[in-house]
Amino acid sequence: VGLFRTEFVYLNCKDFPTEDYQFEAYKQVVESLAPRKVVVRTCDIGADKTVDYMKLDHEENPALGYRAIRICLTRKDFFKTQLRALLRASHYGRLAIMFPMIGDLDQLRRAKALLAECRRELEAEQVPLARDIEVGMMVEVPSAAILADQFAQEVDFFSIGTNDLTQYTLAADRLNDKVADLFDSSHPAVLRLIQNTAQAAAARGIWCGICGESAGNEALLPFYIKAGVRELSVVPGKVLELRRALSAIDASTL
């Protein structure tokens, strides 16, 4: 699983889900898919995904506002509950953790510090945890793509969220039909940011994946291969179709 969206755990609850509730949800997923890897995105509530019990203020432009990691870093108890649950679930399969909406190094470092704090707490409680948990980040804010060489030194992988990266790069709301013609995930500016991110990952020896609708765009496969992208996260119905398309490409000619 290239992108396990944990916000649905929150959307399905009428109040903040407890650590044990989240642990059971994550455990079920990683255990059932073991030994295959599950890449878990930490809570991405905000923008078009909200829950009443979080009591988030109305925002004129929520896509650019208080969402995802920006919420988690200011509500640490809420965030630590999720991180502890994820760490506990890591014992039952192969789990990787990635942080969404990272825009600067300080955010990444603070998120990693909270994860390390949760690990120390659980170890002190003698809770069994996996030792080899990959920690990565979503690249969906243009600043992260531009500074990918710096971020690559501090994570185990990148997952490029093309939907948000496209809307932020082109200033085109992806949920607004009136500017749908401006939302183009194959725009040269977007592709340059993807290439920069993938090349920075390759230079550092970490893997780089793509998620979002354009991950399933067959026309972009040659570009992704040449740029250095090594994983595509798509809906299940696209997997065989993309495998067939990839197998028909001679990478030596790119």
N, C-alpha and C positions, 0 to 999 in steps of 0.2 A: 504494500500500500504506500504510494508515494505522497499522499496527502490525506491524513486522517483529521477531519475538521472537528475539533473538540467543542466548538461553540454549540453543536447540536445537543451535547450533554446539558448545557445551560438552557437552551431553548425549550427542552423537554421538561423542565422543572418549574415549579411555581415559587421556589425560593432557592437560595444559594445551595447548590449540591454539596453534600458533605464530602470529606476526604474518603470515607469508606465507600460511599456511593460511586464516586468517580473511580476509585481503585477497582471496584468490581467491573465497571464498564470497560476500562482500559485493559484490565487483565483478560477479560473475555476475548477481546480483539487480538491481543498479542499472542495469547495462548493458542487460539484457534488457527492462527497463521504461522506459528513457529514451524520451522526455523526461518521462514521468510521475514524480511524486515518490514516493520511498520513505522513510517515517518509521521510523527505526531506534531501537529501545529498547536502551539499553546493558544489559549483563549483569544479569539478574534471577534469578540463582541463589539458592537458599535457600527456606525455608518448605517447600512441597510439591515443589520441584524441586532435587534435590541430586545431586552427583557425588562418588564416593569419593575421587578424587585431590585434592579441595580440603580433605579432612580436617576437615570442619566438625564441631564438637561437637554432641552430642545436646542438644536444647532442649525444655523442657516446653511452650513456646508459641512455635514457630518463626515463626508469622505476625507476631508482635510482636518478633521477635528479630533475629539477625544475618543480614541478607539484602540483596540488591540493592546500592544505593548505599552502604549501611553496610559491606558487604564491600569494595567497590571503593575506598573512600576510606582503608581501612586496609591494603589490599594494592595499593599504587600501581603497582608494576611490572606486576602482572597487569592492572590497569585500563589502564595506558598502552599495553600491547600491543594491546588492543582499539581504543583511540582512534586509535592510529597506523594500524591496518588500515582503520578507517572513513574516516579522512582521505584515505588513499591511494585508496580506492575512490571517493571523492567526485568524482574527476576524470572518471569514466566514466559519470556520469548525474546525476540530481538527488536528492541525499541530504539528509535532515534528521536530526538527532540529538536524542534526548530521554533524560533521566535519570529512572529510576524511584525511587519511595519517598522523594522529597524531602520533608522535614518542617520544615526551617528554612533560613533564608537562608544561613547559614554552609555548609551542605552544598552548596547550589547553587553558591555562589561558589568553593568548593574544587574542585568538579567542573569548572566552567568554566575555572579556572586550570590544571588538568591538561590540559584540551583545548588551551588556548592554548600551553602548554609543548610539547605534542606537535607542534603546528603549527610552532612556531619551529624545533624539531629537524628536521622534514622539509623545511622551507624551506632550512635550512642545508645539507641534503643534496641540495638541488635536485630534490626529488621534486615532480612536478606535483600540485596540489591545486585543488579548486574554491574560489572566493572567496566564494561566496554561500550558505554552509551555514547553514540555520536551526538554531538551538539552542533546544530547549524542555524541558519537564518534564512528567512525569505528575503529576496531582493525584489522589492516592488516599489520602493521609493527611489527616484532618480539619484539622489545623493549617495545611496548605497552602491548603485551600479557604477557611478563615477569613481568612487573610492574603493572599488572592489579589491584592489591590490592590498589595501590596508586591512580590510575586513577578513581577507583570506588568511591572514596570519593568525587569526583568533578564533576560527571556526573549523569544523570538520567537513562541512559541505555548504553549498548554496542551493537554494531552490528559487528559481526566478518566477515570480508571480506575474505573468504577462498581462492579466486583466488590469490590475491596478497600475503596473508599470506603464502600460499604454495610456491609461487615462491621465496619469500624473504628468507624463512626458508631453502629451499633446493637448493638455488642458481641455479634455473632452469627457464629460460625465458618461460613464459606460451604461448608466441606467436611464439616460435621457434620449428618447427617440429622435428629438429634434437635432441632435448633433451626432447621430449614428454614423453619418457619412464621414465624420472627422475621426471617429474611433477606428484606427487601422493598426492592427498589431504587426503588420508587415511594413510599416512606415520606416524609412531609412534611419531616422533618429532612434526609434525603438530597437531596431536590429543592431545599431552600433552599440547601444548600452548592453544588450544581451551578449554581443561579441566581447566587449570589454570585460564583462563579468566572467564569462566562460574562460577567457584567456588568462585572467588573473587566477582563477581556480586551478587551471592546468599548470601554471607556473609555480604554484605553491604545492601541487600534488594532491589537491582535494577534488572531490567530484562535484559536478554542477548539473542540476536538473532543471527541467522546465515544467511548470504547471500552468493551468489556465487554458482557455479555449484554443489558443494558437498552438498548444502542444499537440493537438490533433490535426493540425493543418499539414497535409501531405506536401503541399507546395513548398513549405519551409524546411522540410527534412534535410535537403542537401545543405542548406545554410547552417542548420543546427549542427550537423555532423562536422562540417568544416570549421565552425566556430569553436568546437570542443565540448559541446553539450553531450552528456553521456547518459542521461535518463529523461524519459518523458512520462509525466504523470497524467493519465487520461481516464475518462470514464470506461468501465469494463467493456462496453460494446465497441470501443475503438481499438482495443489491444491487438486483435488478430489482423485487422485491416492495416494498422501501422506496421506490424511485423512483416506482413507481405510487402508493403511498400519499401521498408528499409532493406529487406533482403534483395530487392531489385536494384539497389544503388551500388555502384562501384565507387567506393570512397577514394580510390587511387586517382580517379579522374577529376575530383573536385578541386 
